[in-house]
Amino acid sequence: MVNIRLIIAPSAISQRRACAEIVLCVLFWGASFASMRIAVGELTPLFAVWFRIALGLPVLMAAALLRGELRPPTRRELLPLVLLGFMGVVFHQNIQFAGMRTAGVANANWLIAGTPSVVALLGWLFLGEKLTRGAVVGLFISGFGVLLVVGLGTRGLGMFRMGALGDLLIAISAVNWAVFQITSRRLVSGGSPTFTAAWINIFAFAIQTALLALMPPDLGQLAQVSAKGWCAVLFLGCVCSGLCYVFWYDGLSVMSAAKVTAFQFLQPLFGAAAAYVLAGERFTPFIFIGGSFIMVGVWMVNRRRTNGGK
C-alpha cells in the first residue's frame, strides 16, 4: 500500500472534523454516479471524463502546493505514475462514464462497495496475503450479492438474467479499481499522498487529451449542455475528483485506514437516495437483498484486519 504521510499536522485536525470530512466525502461519492448519468446524457463519455480530470486537477495541485508536496517526479517515479494515471483515472473513469449511460445509479454504488473483497482476493493471488476460512466464505457471499444486484437491481427485469451492459461495465470498473490498488502497493512504496494524486492526474489529463486529439468530439455539443449538465460536471471534477481526495487524506492523517474505509459502507445508502432524487430510479427488493449480501461478505473478508486495527 502507498505509504500515507500526514497531509497537515495532526493537531490541526480533530477526530470530529476528520469524521465530518469523511462522511461528506462518502456522501459526495455516493452522488457521483447520478451526476455521471446527467453528464453523459449531454456530453460524450470521452469529453465528460476530460472535463472531470481538468476541473479536479487544479484542486489537487493547490492542495499539494499548500502542503509543500508539489515537486517534479524523479525518473524512477515517472513510469509508475503514468501507469497509475492510465489505470486509475483514464481507463477507470472512461468505462464508468460509458457504463452510466445505461447502468442503474444505485446498482453502481453497491457494485463499487464490493471492491474490498476483490482487493482481498487479488492480494491473496498476487501478493501472498492470507485469507481465513471466514474470508473465503465472505468472498462467495459478496459475489452472490453482486450477481443479485447486476441481475435484478433497479431495472425491474422480472427474471434472473444479467442486467444492462452498463451494469457490467461498472462491475468491470470495480475490478479495475481493485487491480489499481494492488498495483499501487507494488509500484509506489513511498512519497506523499497529495504528490502522488496530483501527478497521477497530471499524466491522466495528458493521456485523456491525447485520446480527444485522436478521436475529436463534436464541439457543437458544448453549446447544448444545460446548466444542470455543467453543474454535474463541476461537481464531479472539483468535488469528487478534487476536494474529496483532500478530505479522504485528512481522515487518514488522524485515523487508521481501516476506520476510514469503514465509512464507505455508507456510500450505497447515499447512492440509493441520489438515485431516487436525481435519477428517478425505482428499486426492486433485490437491490437491497443483494446489497446486504455484499456488505456482509465485505465485512467477513475484512473482519480480521479491522479488528487488528491495520
N, C-alpha and C positions, 0 to 999 in steps of 0.2 A: 504494500500500500504506500501511496505517496506520503512522505514524511511531512506531516502537517505542523508547521511552526505557528506561533502566535501571530495573529494579524496586528493586533494592538495589545497594549499592556493588559494583563488580566484584571488589574484593579480598575480599569476603565469600563469594564463590562460586568454588571451584576448578573447573578443567576436568573433573576426575574426578567431583566432586559433580554438576556440570551434566549430564554424560553419564549418571550413575546416575539422576538425576531424570527425564531424557527417556526413558530405557529403561523406567522404571516407568510413566511417563505412557502410552507406547505400549502397554505390557502391559495397563494398565487399560482403555484404549480398545479394545484387541483383545477383551477380555472383555465389553465393554459390550453388544454385540448379543445375546450369550447371556443376559445379565441382563435385557435388554428382553423377550426371549422369555418369561422367567419372569414378569416384571411384568405383561405383557398377558395372561398366562394366568389372572390373578387380579383384575386391575383393567381398566377400560375405558382405551383409549389416552388419552382426554382427561384422566382422573383421574391416570393414571400420569405424564403429562407435567407436570401441575400439581405433583405431589409432587417430581418431579425438579428443577424450577426452584426450588420453595420451599426445598428442602434444600440446593441448591447456592448460593443467593443469600447466606446468611449467611457462608459461607466466602469468597466473592469480596469481600463488603463488608468483612469483617475484614482481608483481605489489603490492600485499598485503604486502609483506615484506618491500618493499621500502617505503610504506606509513605507516608503523608501525601498520598494521591491521591484521597481521597474528598471531593468538593466538589459543590455543585449545578451542573448543566449550564447553560451560557449559553443565551439564547434562540435563538441561531444553531445550537446543538448539538442542540436538542430534537428537531426533525423527523428528522434523520439517525439519532439514537439510537433513536427509536421505530420507524422503518422497518427498521433493522438488527435490533432486538429481535424484530420480527414475522418477518422473513425468515430470520434465522439461528438463532432459537430456537423460536418458536411453530410456524411452518409446518414448519420442518425437523424438529423432534422429533416433531410430531404424525404426519407421514407416515412417519417411521421407525418409531414405535411401532405404527402401523397396519400397516405392512409386515411387521413382525416377528411378526405373528400367523401368517403362512404362509411367510415367506422363510427361506431357509437361512442359518444363522448365519455359516458360512464364506463363502458367497456374498456376504453383505453386506460383509464385510471386504475381499474382493477388489474389489468394485464401488467402495467408497469409496476404495480405493488408486488407482483410476484418475482421481481428481479433478484432480491436477496437469495432466493432459493437457487436460481440459475448461477449466481456468483458462487455459492457454496459447492454446487456440482462441478463447475469448471475448476474451482480451486482444488477439489479432490482429484480431478482428472489430470490437470497440468502442473499443479504446484505441490502435489503430495500432501495436501491438508486432510486431516482426518474427518470422517463422518461417522457419527454414532448411529446405532440402530434406529433411535428415535428420529434422527435427522433424515435417514433414508426413507422412513415411513412418511415424514413430513414432505419430502420431495414428491412422493406419489400423491399425497393428499392435495398439495398445491397444484400439481399437474392436472389432476382431475378437475379442480376448480377452474383452471384456465380453460379446459375443454368445455365446461358448462357455460362460462362467460362468452367464449367465442362462438359456441354452437347455438346458444339461445339468447343470452344477453338482452339488449334493449330493442332488438329489431323485430321481435314478435314473430319468429319463424314458424312456431307451431309444432315443428318436428325437430328431432336432434340431428342436425347436419351442420357442416362448417358454415360459418357466417360469411359476411361480406369480405371481399378481398381486402378492404381497408382494415378490418379487424386483424387479419393475418399479417398485414404489414406492420401494424402496431406490435403484434406479438414478436415479429422478427426484430423490431427496434428494441424490445425489451431484452432479447438475447444479445443483440449487438451491444447494448449498454453494459450488460454483464461482462462480455468479452472485453470491452473497453476498460472496465475497472480492473480485470485481471491483467490486461496488457500494461496498464498504468503501474501496477505493482512491480512488474518486471522491468519496465523501461525507465521509470522515474524513481530514483532512490533517494532523492534529496531535493533541496530548493524550497522556496516559499510557495504557498498555495496560490496567492494572487499573481505572482510572477508566472506560474505555470498556466493558470486560467487565462491570463491576458495574452500570452504568446500562442497558446493553442488557438485562441480566437483570431489572432492576427493572421496566422497561417490559414485558418479556415476561411477567413474573409478573402484572402488571395486566391485560394482554390475555388471558392464559390464564384468569385468574379471571373476567373478563367472559364468556368463552366458557362456562365452567361455569355461570354465572348464567343464560345464555340456554338452555343445554341441561343442566339439572340431572341429575346422575347418581344412581343408586340408592345411597344412603348405606349400605344394608344390606350392600353388597359389602365394606365395610371390616371387618366382623365376620368375614368368611370368608377374609380374607387370611392365609396361613400365615406362619410365621416365615421360611421361605425366601423368600417373596414380599416381606416387609418388608426383609429383608437385601438383596435385589436392588434395591429402590427406594432404600434408604440408600446403597448402593454407587454407583448411577447419579447420585444427587444430590450427596452430599458429596464423593465421589471424582472421578467422571467429569466432572461439571459444575462442581465447585469446585476441589478440590486440583490436578487435572490442569492447569488453566489457570495456576495458580501455578507448577507445575513447568515448564510449557512456556516461560513468560516468564523464569524463572530461566535456562533454557538459552539463550534469545535474548540475555540480558544479557552472556554471555561467549563466545558462538559466533555465527557468521553464520547467517542464515536458511536458506541452502542446506544447511549442515551439520546443522542441527536437523531440517529437513524430511526429510533422507535417512534418519533413524531410523524414519520412518513406513513404510518398506519392510518393517520387521519386523512391522507390525501384522497382516497376513494370516496370518503364521505363528502368532502368539499367538492370533489369532481362530480358526484351524483347531483348535488344541489345545483352546480353550474350547468350540468346537462339539462336539468329541468327548467331552470330560469332562462338561460341564454340560448339553448338549442331546442327547447320544447320536446325533449325526449320523454317517451313513456316507458316505464320499466315493467319487465316481467319479473316474477318472483325468482327466476333462475339467476339473475344477476346478483342478487343478494345471497342466494344459496351458494353459487359458485364463488362469490367474493369471500364468503365465510370460510369456505374450504381453503382458498388461497391464503387468507390471514392465519388460519390455524396451522397450515403447512409451513408458512414462513416462520411462525413463532417456534415450531418444533425444530426447524433447521437451525435457528439462531439462538435457541434457549441456552445452551451451554456457554456460548460466547458472551451472551448478555449477562448471565448470572456471574460470569467471571470478570465482568467489567472491562472486557477487552474491546 
